[in-house]
Every structure is written in structure tokens, then in C-alpha cells.
């Protein structure tokens, strides 16, 4: 049996690799503290759940949902963006419902790239960004994100030869895995750069709300790429309700931006699937349109966990800076483990049951780091840090 060549670039995945390592550790009797996956352990707001529950009893929600049936959701999205960023949005032509933002970032390259075209991606970056490019037969130019540059790419470093073959740039801030924030001035630079080189600008924006309140940085608020491209000339942005509203398992998100890009993505989506269950859309409308109190509580929870876990790591001798955003700690590995992030994570879970994600799984520039997801309560995070401390003492 022969398979398509495109599968060759999809054989490795950081989450799949760690899932195997976690399974082996669990089978050997280890109790797992899983900090490897950014899946929120917090509950969905009761007001959202009640709307979904009511929808289940409505037989009108039980059938296929075509694009026209998503209008109320698209209107809610447009209203949310207009309120949040002061942007006028047309729900008919500039919004598309998605089954999570990952669907959009993975499928959009099919609408933009021909085989051999180049996509400019962040390194490190989220794995589905690269996966979508590979599915489209495209090539990847990795833009290194370094601590010395505040984990922002240096656009001027991209050669003219590379840009001549490039069709799209993908950004994502607040950033997974580094937890960095990009100021609006950088987005304005990126828009200008993409306009100059005729590139589509894609922004993955799942952590818009997960910015912590104690930052004194004037750029600490997370801007939308559409604030730098208010006419939606060349940009598209993806959002998911997985993080702000803890709805990861419900798989609900959307794309917003340039109408031609929205239409092109809609053409791809029409071939792949219908839309999400209408009851979930009803719940998402309630989440976006109702009180945002639960969002604030979620942010406070992750800020508290961040403080607890970083302090606990510092106390065991692992000096880690406080991130300004997201639900992750991006920690530079101790010297003994430099350039061995996969080895570190597999041995850590095998010996202690603490699971993390190796930086190398997010790209070559991620080597030397490890990502911890703050998806456990403070006491469990303290226990995890203590186990990590014991591990570091016995493996040096």
C-alpha cells in the first residue's frame, strides 16, 4: 500500500510524542501531572451551559447547519470585535464560523499556496501552522523568535529570494509557546511589510484575553492585527473560544478579516465539513454577548497559577521570568539539559510523572526550552515543581 508523499512531513507531532511518553509512564505506575497540553481544566460558565442544554431539546438544532444558519453567531462575533477593538465588521462577508481556530490555520494554506510556494512561519510556533502548509504542498521559511528580540521576528532578515516565492506570513500573539506579546507598532510594521511584498498576513489570536494585569509594559494589552489593517486589505485573524471561555472540547471558533480570504476559506470548508452543532453556536453567542465576568475570573486564575509555579521553580533553583500572557511558562532549560529538550521531557515524565512539552517540538529555535501549561491547581503545581527539583538534583 502506498501513501501520499505529504504524509512524510506529518509524522512527528509534539503532543502525540508526549502522549506516548505519558502513556508509558502511567502504565509503569506513575501518577501523571500533565502540564504538556494547553487544555483548560476550568469549567464553562453556567450561563453558556444552560443555553446549550436548552438547545438540545430543540429538534430544529439537530440537523445539518449550513452557512446561512450561522448568521446569528457571525453577528455576535462582529459585535464583539466592534466593541473590543472599535472596528467595523461585516458579519456577512468578513466572518466565518470554524470548528476551532486550528481548522482555519490548517486549511487556509490550501486556499493561498500552490506547491512550492513559501509560507513565513514563526519558529518556535504552533504545530498546525506548519501542518497546513505541508498539506498544501508549500515550503516553510522559519522566522526565528529569540529572547534577545522579545520573541519577535526580524522581518528585515528575510532575503529577497525567499520573499519572491512567499505568499503568506503567519503570526500569533500573545504567543504560544513563548508567551510573548507583540505591540501594535510591530503589527503595523508587519502589515506594511506584507503590503510591500504582496503577502497575506495571518494572525492566530486565541490568547487575546489571557494578558495579565500586573504588567507595567504599555504594550501589555493584546492588539488585533486588524487594528493595524483596519481596511482589512490583506489580513485574516483566527479566534477560538477554547481559552477565554474554556470551551476547548466544544470546538468553536471563527475567522475574521479580508472578505476575499474569508470567501476562499469558506470554499475550502464547504468541501471538508458542514458547521458546528447549532446548540454550541447558541452557547457561543451567549458567551460572546453576555457578561464577561467569567473571562476575568479565568485570567485571574491563570495569573495566580503563574505566580505560584514560577515562584516554586525559582525556589528549586530554576530561574524563570514571569510571562505577561497566555497559560504557559516558557522556561529555558538548565545548562546540563541544553539542546536536549525532548530527552528532558521524556525522562522527566518517566521518573516523576510530570509531563511538559519539549521546546524542540515547536521548531528548531525552540530547542533549549520547555513549555509548561498552567492547567492544574496551585497545590498540584507546587507538587510538580518539587518533583522537578528532585529530578534536577538526580540528573546533573
Protein Blocks (a to p, Z undefined) as FASTA:
>chain_A
ZZdfklmmmmbcfklmmmmmmmmmmmnopacddfkbccdfbdcdfklmmmmmmmmmmmkl
mmccdfklmmmmmmmmmmmmmmmnopacdfklmcccdehjklmmmmmmmmmpcghiacdd
dddddfklmmmmmmnopacddddddfkloopacfklpcfklmmmpcbdcddddddfklpa
cdfklmmmmmmmmmmnopacdddffklmmccfkbcbfklpccdfklmmmnommgccdddf
klmnopmmnopaddedjfklmmmmmmmmmmmpccddfklmmmmmmmmmmcfklmmmmmmm
mmmmmmmmmmmmmmnopacdddfedjbdcddddfklgoilmmmmmmmmmmnopacddfkl
nojklgoiacdddfbcfklmmmmmmmmmmmmmmmZZ
